[in-house]
Amino acid sequence: MGDDSWTDYVAEARIKIARWAGRGNDSVGFLVRFQDPYNYYILNYNASAREYRITKPPTDASPVWP
């Protein structure tokens, strides 16, 4: 979505979980500000922990998820 010439824009998403896949697999998330496989953010919700997280993927210099 969007164009390289855009500088700021807003998107909204509603996520409805019909059924969790199973025990220990109760997270949902989506990618934002994707530029390439090493530059993006993940907005994630973990139902069992009842917490939201924003993370970045690991890089070549730091192969561990923050």
N, C-alpha and C positions, 0 to 999 in steps of 0.2 A: 504494500500500500504506500502511496506517496510518490514523490519525485525527488531527484537529487537537488533541485532548485529550492525545495521547501526547507525552511529553517526551524519552524516550530509548528507542530500540529498535535491534536489530541485524538485518541481513539478510546472507545469504551468497549468492554466485553463483559458479558454475563455468562458464567459457567455453571451449569447445573449437572451435578453428578447423579446419574440414574442409579448406579450401583458401583461400589468399590470392588476392585478386582479380587481382593482377598486380604487376609491378615498380613500386616506389614507392608501393604501396598496401598496406602491411603493418602497419596499426594497427588496434587494436580497443579499444573503450571503452564505458563506460556512464555515465549521469547519476546523481548522488546529491544529496540535499538540495534537490531541485527545488522552487522556490516560484513562479517565474514565468519568462518568457523571458530575464530578465537576472540571475536569482539562482539559481544552481545550481553544482555542481562536476562536472567530467568526470574520471573515472579512466581513464587511457589507457595502453595498452602498445604500444610500437613495436618490432616484431620485428627490423628491420634494425639499429636502434640498441641493441637489447636494454636498453631503459630504460622505466621506469614514470614517468608524470607525473600530477600533479593540477593542473588548471587551472580558471579561471573564464572565463565568456564576456566579450566586450567590453561596455562600458557606453556610454551616450550621451556621457559625459565622456571616455572613453578607448576609441575604436573599434578598438583593436588587441588581439589576443589576448595575454594575459600569457605 
